[in-house]
């Protein structure tokens, strides 16, 4: 499922991919392009000015287009690769972290001058990792024969918003306020981690207890 940010880009990226099929251009070229765009956005945010924040927002959107194009080209050639998918995942983690570092570098001292830059960087990075880890772990661990109700609805609602972090950063960047976007995302990521992991644990704990009750000897 495409996230909302990718849907308007997909018709253009697919059309361009079809034209690129006969050309000697590897999908990894566009993977490198979106990675470079993300790094450029991080450096733009690090400047800490409204103009550079808007430039960073534009580079994030450009990265999203290249992100569509590399996959569309691989699929158009009917040669999607495991190595390409792995490379994309690794570069996504690095690029999203670089956006956080760039925003803290550009705005941390302005908003929280008394707090250590290391701590200001560590808090959103940890929150970001907590959010993504609990999302991927729970989606991989959900039993296919169990109904999780609200948890399914929560994760299903979040999926089209992915990547939530960079979406928040480009929207707030267009407003010249990426630091407020980072604060909002950090609070959201930490709250989501706590809520989703707690609900999942209690849900599975309830199933475990029912299974134990079903298999426990009954008194006659």
MISE-163865 format. One record per residue (C-alpha): x, y, z. Coordinates in nm, 2 decimals. Example, Ala and Ser with C-alpha at 12.3 -4.5 7.8 and 13.67 -1.06 7.14 Angstrom:
2
+--------+--------+--------+
|      x |      y |      z |
+--------+--------+--------+
|   1.23 |  -0.45 |   0.78 |
|   1.37 |  -0.11 |   0.71 |
+--------+--------+--------+
END
This chain:
220
+--------+--------+--------+
|      x |      y |      z |
+--------+--------+--------+
|   0.00 |   0.00 |   0.00 |
|   0.13 |   0.34 |  -0.10 |
|   0.15 |   0.61 |   0.17 |
|  -0.05 |   0.93 |   0.10 |
|   0.26 |   1.12 |   0.01 |
|   0.35 |   0.87 |  -0.27 |
|   0.01 |   0.85 |  -0.44 |
|   0.02 |   1.17 |  -0.63 |
|   0.38 |   1.09 |  -0.74 |
|   0.31 |   0.74 |  -0.86 |
|   0.16 |   0.80 |  -1.20 |
|   0.45 |   1.02 |  -1.31 |
|   0.71 |   0.78 |  -1.17 |
|   0.55 |   0.48 |  -1.34 |
|   0.53 |   0.67 |  -1.67 |
|   0.90 |   0.77 |  -1.64 |
|   1.00 |   0.42 |  -1.54 |
|   0.85 |   0.27 |  -1.86 |
|   1.05 |   0.51 |  -2.07 |
|   1.37 |   0.42 |  -1.88 |
|   1.32 |   0.04 |  -1.92 |
|   1.54 |   0.02 |  -2.24 |
|   1.81 |   0.25 |  -2.11 |
|   2.12 |   0.13 |  -1.92 |
|   2.01 |   0.30 |  -1.60 |
|   2.00 |   0.08 |  -1.28 |
|   1.73 |   0.14 |  -1.02 |
|   2.01 |   0.19 |  -0.76 |
|   2.09 |   0.51 |  -0.94 |
|   1.76 |   0.66 |  -0.82 |
|   1.81 |   0.50 |  -0.48 |
|   2.13 |   0.71 |  -0.46 |
|   1.94 |   1.01 |  -0.58 |
|   1.67 |   1.00 |  -0.31 |
|   1.94 |   0.93 |  -0.04 |
|   2.14 |   1.23 |  -0.16 |
|   1.81 |   1.44 |  -0.15 |
|   1.75 |   1.34 |   0.21 |
|   2.10 |   1.43 |   0.30 |
|   2.07 |   1.76 |   0.13 |
|   1.75 |   1.82 |   0.32 |
|   1.93 |   1.75 |   0.65 |
|   2.21 |   2.00 |   0.56 |
|   1.94 |   2.26 |   0.47 |
|   1.76 |   2.21 |   0.80 |
|   2.10 |   2.25 |   0.98 |
|   2.12 |   2.61 |   0.84 |
|   1.83 |   2.70 |   1.08 |
|   1.66 |   2.96 |   0.86 |
|   1.31 |   2.97 |   0.72 |
|   1.44 |   2.97 |   0.36 |
|   1.66 |   2.67 |   0.42 |
|   1.38 |   2.49 |   0.60 |
|   1.16 |   2.53 |   0.29 |
|   1.45 |   2.41 |   0.07 |
|   1.47 |   2.10 |   0.30 |
|   1.10 |   2.04 |   0.26 |
|   1.13 |   2.05 |  -0.12 |
|   1.43 |   1.81 |  -0.11 |
|   1.22 |   1.56 |   0.10 |
|   0.95 |   1.57 |  -0.16 |
|   1.21 |   1.52 |  -0.43 |
|   1.34 |   1.22 |  -0.24 |
|   0.99 |   1.08 |  -0.23 |
|   0.97 |   1.09 |  -0.60 |
|   1.30 |   0.92 |  -0.65 |
|   1.20 |   0.66 |  -0.39 |
|   0.89 |   0.58 |  -0.61 |
|   1.10 |   0.58 |  -0.93 |
|   1.36 |   0.32 |  -0.82 |
|   1.10 |   0.06 |  -0.73 |
|   0.88 |   0.14 |  -1.03 |
|   1.18 |   0.09 |  -1.26 |
|   1.27 |  -0.24 |  -1.10 |
|   0.91 |  -0.37 |  -1.13 |
|   0.88 |  -0.24 |  -1.49 |
|   1.18 |  -0.45 |  -1.58 |
|   1.04 |  -0.74 |  -1.38 |
|   1.36 |  -0.76 |  -1.19 |
|   1.30 |  -0.66 |  -0.83 |
|   1.59 |  -0.76 |  -0.61 |
|   1.63 |  -0.86 |  -0.25 |
|   1.96 |  -0.67 |  -0.23 |
|   1.79 |  -0.36 |  -0.37 |
|   1.52 |  -0.38 |  -0.11 |
|   1.77 |  -0.43 |   0.17 |
|   1.98 |  -0.14 |   0.05 |
|   1.67 |   0.08 |   0.05 |
|   1.58 |  -0.01 |   0.40 |
|   1.93 |   0.06 |   0.53 |
|   1.95 |   0.40 |   0.35 |
|   1.60 |   0.49 |   0.48 |
|   1.72 |   0.44 |   0.84 |
|   2.02 |   0.66 |   0.78 |
|   1.84 |   0.93 |   0.59 |
|   1.56 |   0.96 |   0.85 |
|   1.82 |   0.99 |   1.13 |
|   2.01 |   1.25 |   0.93 |
|   1.69 |   1.47 |   0.91 |
|   1.67 |   1.46 |   1.29 |
|   2.03 |   1.54 |   1.33 |
|   2.00 |   1.83 |   1.09 |
|   1.70 |   1.98 |   1.26 |
|   1.86 |   1.96 |   1.60 |
|   2.18 |   2.12 |   1.46 |
|   1.99 |   2.41 |   1.31 |
|   1.73 |   2.48 |   1.58 |
|   1.83 |   2.30 |   1.90 |
|   2.02 |   2.59 |   2.05 |
|   1.74 |   2.83 |   1.96 |
|   1.47 |   2.64 |   2.13 |
|   1.65 |   2.46 |   2.42 |
|   1.97 |   2.65 |   2.47 |
|   2.03 |   2.50 |   2.82 |
|   2.00 |   2.14 |   2.70 |
|   2.30 |   1.94 |   2.57 |
|   2.30 |   1.90 |   2.19 |
|   2.38 |   1.53 |   2.24 |
|   2.07 |   1.48 |   2.46 |
|   1.85 |   1.68 |   2.22 |
|   1.96 |   1.45 |   1.93 |
|   1.93 |   1.13 |   2.13 |
|   1.58 |   1.18 |   2.25 |
|   1.41 |   1.20 |   1.91 |
|   1.64 |   0.94 |   1.76 |
|   1.54 |   0.69 |   2.04 |
|   1.17 |   0.78 |   2.00 |
|   1.19 |   0.73 |   1.63 |
|   1.35 |   0.38 |   1.67 |
|   1.10 |   0.29 |   1.94 |
|   0.81 |   0.38 |   1.71 |
|   0.94 |   0.19 |   1.40 |
|   1.06 |  -0.12 |   1.60 |
|   0.73 |  -0.17 |   1.78 |
|   0.54 |  -0.12 |   1.45 |
|   0.75 |  -0.38 |   1.26 |
|   0.78 |  -0.63 |   1.54 |
|   0.41 |  -0.63 |   1.62 |
|   0.30 |  -0.66 |   1.26 |
|   0.54 |  -0.95 |   1.22 |
|   0.43 |  -1.12 |   1.54 |
|   0.05 |  -1.09 |   1.51 |
|  -0.10 |  -1.44 |   1.49 |
|  -0.28 |  -1.48 |   1.16 |
|  -0.58 |  -1.66 |   1.32 |
|  -0.63 |  -1.40 |   1.60 |
|  -0.85 |  -1.10 |   1.58 |
|  -0.68 |  -0.79 |   1.74 |
|  -0.96 |  -0.55 |   1.69 |
|  -0.85 |  -0.20 |   1.78 |
|  -0.48 |  -0.28 |   1.73 |
|  -0.54 |  -0.38 |   1.37 |
|  -0.72 |  -0.05 |   1.32 |
|  -0.44 |   0.15 |   1.48 |
|  -0.17 |   0.00 |   1.27 |
|  -0.39 |   0.01 |   0.95 |
|  -0.44 |   0.38 |   1.01 |
|  -0.07 |   0.45 |   1.05 |
|   0.04 |   0.26 |   0.74 |
|  -0.08 |   0.51 |   0.48 |
|   0.09 |   0.79 |   0.68 |
|   0.43 |   0.64 |   0.64 |
|   0.70 |   0.76 |   0.65 |
|   0.54 |   0.97 |   0.92 |
|   0.87 |   1.14 |   1.03 |
|   0.97 |   1.28 |   0.70 |
|   0.61 |   1.38 |   0.62 |
|   0.59 |   1.58 |   0.94 |
|   0.93 |   1.73 |   0.86 |
|   0.84 |   1.85 |   0.51 |
|   0.51 |   1.99 |   0.62 |
|   0.66 |   2.18 |   0.91 |
|   0.96 |   2.27 |   0.70 |
|   0.73 |   2.45 |   0.44 |
|   0.61 |   2.66 |   0.73 |
|   0.96 |   2.74 |   0.83 |
|   0.92 |   2.55 |   1.16 |
|   1.08 |   2.21 |   1.13 |
|   1.18 |   2.21 |   1.50 |
|   0.82 |   2.22 |   1.60 |
|   0.76 |   1.93 |   1.36 |
|   1.04 |   1.74 |   1.53 |
|   0.90 |   1.80 |   1.88 |
|   0.55 |   1.69 |   1.77 |
|   0.69 |   1.38 |   1.60 |
|   0.90 |   1.29 |   1.90 |
|   0.60 |   1.31 |   2.13 |
|   0.38 |   1.12 |   1.89 |
|   0.64 |   0.84 |   1.84 |
|   0.69 |   0.79 |   2.21 |
|   0.32 |   0.79 |   2.29 |
|   0.25 |   0.55 |   2.00 |
|   0.52 |   0.32 |   2.12 |
|   0.38 |   0.31 |   2.48 |
|   0.01 |   0.27 |   2.36 |
|   0.06 |   0.01 |   2.09 |
|   0.31 |  -0.20 |   2.28 |
|   0.09 |  -0.20 |   2.60 |
|  -0.22 |  -0.29 |   2.40 |
|  -0.04 |  -0.57 |   2.22 |
|   0.10 |  -0.71 |   2.54 |
|  -0.23 |  -0.71 |   2.72 |
|  -0.41 |  -0.86 |   2.42 |
|  -0.16 |  -1.15 |   2.39 |
|  -0.16 |  -1.19 |   2.77 |
|  -0.54 |  -1.23 |   2.76 |
|  -0.51 |  -1.50 |   2.48 |
|  -0.25 |  -1.68 |   2.68 |
|  -0.47 |  -1.69 |   2.99 |
|  -0.76 |  -1.82 |   2.79 |
|  -0.55 |  -2.10 |   2.64 |
|  -0.42 |  -2.19 |   2.99 |
|  -0.78 |  -2.20 |   3.12 |
|  -0.89 |  -2.43 |   2.83 |
|  -0.60 |  -2.67 |   2.89 |
|  -0.61 |  -2.67 |   3.27 |
|  -0.77 |  -2.97 |   3.44 |
|  -1.13 |  -2.90 |   3.55 |
|  -1.26 |  -3.00 |   3.89 |
|  -1.56 |  -3.23 |   3.88 |
+--------+--------+--------+
END
